[in-house]
Amino acid sequence: MLTLAEAARFPEMQVGAETHRLAAHPDRVPAAMLLPAAFEEEFYRRANLPEQLARLLAPLNPARLDEDLLEELAEKAQALVRGSSLLDDAVQLFYRALGNAGLSVGEVHVRRPGGREVEAARVTPPGTPALHAVKRLWARDWTFEALLARLDDTGSIGLEARPTLLLAGPPGRPDANLAAELGTGAALVNGLGLVGLPDR
């Protein structure tokens, strides 16, 4: 788990271009941290999710897609992701990082760098609601819409792990004035500060 400053030392393709943009404004961004893609990948691997999801979604035929079946299986896939557990060591590492980042108390929200889909939580130590919000966000990759988009784009349901941002406060709202000031397509703010620069 990384602070934004630490994450900015990695290439954009690993941590997301938005992470670099946010890290460039440390005086404006409230408490935040980044879960690297490897954390999600480890969760999937340790819970044996790739095999379970492949087995669950095997009845789908991309060439002749049954959308009713896809909808039914998408709900089961999301439940599988949400219901799977991280190993205790990973959970404790997450809680420590959350505390170190100042995110173990109060409102937090999570989303993918560059993404607009958000999950929010009101957190108390050690941080279980934040962990649940992260898993809900990851489960969104298995919604009907997400699966259909992947099938349309690639002909496959396969998915690569991606980084996840955790930011203090409620989800941000667009601020056109700040976006213009920063020379970016969009800026998201909440009562604590700048929490999103999803577009250039």
N, C-alpha and C positions, 0 to 999 in steps of 0.2 A: 504494500500500500504506500502511496506516494503523496507528498504535498504537491501543490501545483508547481512550485519552484523546482522540486526534484523531477517532476514529470516533464517539465520543459527542457530538461537535459536530454530527453530521449527524442528520436525522430517523430515527426508528426504522424507518420503511418502507424506508429506503435501506440501513441497516446491520444491521437486526434488533434486536428488543426485548432479546434476551438480551445483545447486545453492550453496550447501555446498562447493563443490570443488572451485568454483570461489571466495567465501567468504574467503577462506583460503589464497588468494593472493591479499589482499587489495592494496598493493603497485603496482601491475601490471594491475589491472582492472580499466578502466575509469569509468565515471559516469554511474550508473546503478540503477535499482530498479526492484522490483518484484510485480506483481499484483497477489494476492492470488486467489486460485480457487473460493473463495466466491464472489469475484468481478464479475467474469464471470457468476457464478450461479445466482447472483442477477439480472444481465442483462437479462438472459434468463427468469427468473421468472417474472420480472416486465413487460417485453415485451410480456408475454404470449407465448413465443416461443415453449416450449415443446408441448403444445396443438396444436399450428399452424403447427409445423413440423410433428407431429403425423398424423394430418388430411391430410396434403399434401402428405405424404409418405405412407398413408394407402393402396393405390392400389398395393403396392409391395407385392409379395408373395415370401418369402425367399426360399421356397421349389421348386418353378419353376420360377426362376428369369428372368424377361424380361429386358435385359441389355439396350435396347433402351429406355424403359420407365425409368429405373434407371438414365440414363444419362440426360434425359429431366427433371426429378424431382430434380436431384442434382443441376442443374443450378438454378431452382426456389428456392430451399432450401438455396443456397448460397446468392441469391438476398434478400431473406427474412431476413437472419441474418445481412447482410450488411446494409439493409434499415431500420432496427429497431433501435430505439433510447434509449439511457440510460436516466435515470431520471436526471434532472438538478442538484440535490444534488450530484449524483455520478460523473457527469461530472466535477463539480467544485472541488470535492475532488481529482479527477484525475489530473486536471490542477495544483492544489496546490502541490500535490506530485511530479509532473513533474518538477515544478519550484524548489522545495526544493532539488530535486536530481540533478539539473543542466542539465536537459534534455529538457528544453523548447525552446532552440535555437540551430540550426544546424542540422546535420544529426543524426538520430537515427535508430536503427533497433530492431525489436521485433521477438521473437521466443519462443517456449516452451522449458523449461529445458530438456536437453537431445535430443532435436529435431534439425533437420537441415533445415526445411522449415523456410524461413525468409520473413518478409515484412519490407520494408525500407521507410523512409519519411524524408523530409527536413522540420524542425519544426521552426515555429515562434510563439511567445507568442499569446494566452495562451497555445497552444499545440494541436489544432484541427487535424493537419496532423498526429500526433502520435496516437491520438484516432482512427482515420480512419485506420491507419496501424494495430492497435490492432484488430479492427473489421474484417479487411481483413484476418488476421491470424486465427481468430476464425471461419470465414466462410470456411476456408480450411478444417475444419472437416466435411464439407458437400459436398466435391467434389465426383465425381464418384468413384475415386480410394479409397478415405477414407471410403465411404459407403460400397463399395464392400469388402474391407478388414474387416470391422466390421461384415458384414453379414457372411463372410467366417469364421471368428474367433469365433463369438458368436451367429450367427444366428439372430442377432438383430441390429437395427440401433441406439439403445440407446447409450448415451454418458454421461460420467461424466465430470464435469467442471475440468479444470486443471490450474495450475499457468502459468503465462506469464512473460518472462523476457523482459525488455527494456534496451538497452545498447547504449551508445554514439558511434557515428561514423557509417560508412558504415558496411555492413556485413563482418565478419571476413573471412580470408583465412587460410587454413591449414599451420602450421609451424612445420615441422617434428623435427627440432632442439629443439624448445621449448618443444614439446611433450616429447622428450627423456629426456630433462633436468628435467621436472616435473614428469616423470615416468607415463605418461598417454598415452592412445591410440591415442588421437588427441588433438591438441591445435589450436584454431582459434584466429588470431590476425588481427587488423586493424592498421591504423596510430596512434591510441591513446593508444593501448595496447592490453592486453589479453581480448578477448570477448567471449571465448568459451572453455569449457573442456567437450565436449559432451560424451566422452568415458573414461572409466578407463584406 
